[in-house]
Amino acid sequence: MSLPLYYYLAIASIYILMTWALYLPYRVAHLHFMVVANMAISGYFGGYAATQWGWPFGAALLAGMLIGALLSWLVSFGIGDAPTFAVVIVGFTFIYITKTAIENWDLIGGTMGMFGIPMVKNLLLYAYLFVLVTGIFIYRFDHSRLGRAASAKFVDKDLATSFGVNTKHLGMFLQTWAGAIGGACGVFYAFFMNSLFPDFFTFHIIGTTMTMLFLGGYTTMWGPLLAAPILWGLPLILPTSIASWRQIIYGVILIVILLLRPEGAVTRQFIRKIQVKLKLVKLA
Amino acid sequence: MKKILVISIVLLLAAGSLWAAGKKEEVVAEEFVATEFEIPFLNCLTGPIASIGEYLQWGAERAAWEINQAGGINGVPVKVTGIDTAMSPEIGTVEMAKLSETALVAMGPVPEPVIMAAMPIAVRSGLYSFTATTSYEYAMQFFPWSISWFSPTDKKLPPVVTAWAKKNSGMKNVVQFVENYGAWPGMAKAHVIGLEAAGVNVLKEIEVPTDAVAFGPLVVKALAENPDGIIFAANAEKVAKIILELQSRGWSDNSKILVFSSADDGALYTTGGSNINGVMIYNYVDPGLDTPRWQAFREAFKADHDGMEPFSLSPNYYDAVYMIKRAIEETGVTGDPAKLKEERILIRDFCNNVENFKGLFFDWSNENGVPKDKPLFLFEIQDGQKVLVEKVVPTNK
């Protein structure tokens, strides 16, 4: 495989996973930006464990997921059932705290960053296996009772509660899961890049993944899967002469999609239509 | 009859194949003649530091233009191609991966986040890239596939800070403002070494938050230490605002303020105005130099930038293009894609140990990718201009 394609696919896998990490808590209307902090913490942990303690990638990945899940789980006691706005503020705060802590911690490179994270053979394959497994779990969740409960909570929290949904536990579960995915993303990112820098994990990841989520469609898991590779690939294929118009092109696409399809490009109705066409389901 | 026909066809095909193979060998044996030397430049042409990217690009293209006017590199024209990473590490990786397959040599990436993400790919692919705007501490991570434009920070900065301290003989206690970004804390540490060498005590380091907009509390904290000197390692605009805040609280002796090189940017002068007259600043280039080459560069820059003076980093990639030119000419690099691997190494080894390179401002030599004898300049700011006070040549020893 050519090197440019390798890196395109590598970053695409990170964006798919990170957009899913946002998608999951958004199923209960939580914009859980803390996943970016999880990504940074686990990424640095994985990088440190590999360079200083000689941990293999698999162990670093597992530990990164556990750290991400644990941090999100602890925080979810406070924001598992909080309004969207509060979840957003907590997320921003955690990103800020994490970045400041990394910058001030010389042990992990401080403002200079971390160098020399080893290369891993077949890493791209592992990343897409992880995407596949995560996708299967999300698909199963979306089509389960819990998934329907999340949909009910997204529409009306009181209605969901009256149906017997424990909205706090549901929010905590999704935030914890998202934290684990964010943590895994950080470890994959560290091993793909072979170095880490505090500015890797800032608000640009939120901007990019939010665009992917809302353009692709936030009502199904397929939206991020479609939008992430396209939106990430767009700046790479634009000719240099119009590269300076990139932000405007993004903006126009975002406005057009949101005007024409407020739920994003891939909606549940759209998926249903495709399933009917492919005769995967019968028309009710 | 049928048998004869089949045998004839087989023989014809075999003869044809042999002829084609011979022809192919002839083509391979022909000497490769380059029609153009393309130097890709991984730069930030859009995004938060697009203005810096523009003047880096301008310097590189100016060098290519001058070289082409003078007949090119060994008679072959040179072209600098700007590749925009928009300061995105992710885009930087893919663009560097593209270059790693075909480029003879590269320039960039810019700045540190993209360097960190993209340079490991260059190292893995054996592509030599000019990281000419970052500090030694970043460049050395990727040796020998990168080049450091500066000496190690803890060697190059202390002498110029010592020189400043010695000019203010009564100065005994200093407070330093430091912003936590990239190599800046390391530069702040080097300032301390220089001050200690001059017998000056650093009372306190005040951290300047990256997102700070109000500086009153920071200045109060600094003045509470009762310093008689102030030194800065922070962003240009913040430095100017802090100086204004210091003056509003009674600070009057600007010569006892030293600003580091990374703040030698337009924002320092536009925000500071005449209030920063007398402030001392150090940098790697002397804009007051009176040589025809520098004056031509300066006038061309001003003509293309509404009369603005060239920024301190503008010459870096100008010099890099000339260094590549010299490497190609003196090592006999042809640009033949079939010899890509060995010609990359020829350029790398030449540049990493170049002797008496004629830069825009001064001549210098490298040793294992690190400059041996590049000077630093201490200036006094007067009406938006830098007036040379002292030239200092640090050693790497």
Interface residues (C-beta under 8 A of the other chain):
Chain A: S2 L3 P4 Y6 Y7 Y8 A10 I11 T100 E103 N104 G110 T111 M112 G113 F115 G116 M119 F192 M193 N194 S195 L196 F197 D199 F200 H204 W232 P235 L236 T240 A243 S244 R246 Q247
Chain B: L45 T46 A50 T81 G82 I83 D84 A86 S88 P89 E90 I91 T93 V94 E95 A97 K98 S100 E101 E112 P113 M116 A117 M119 P120 I121 R124 S125 E137 Y138 Q141 N180 Y181 G182 A183 W184 P185 G186
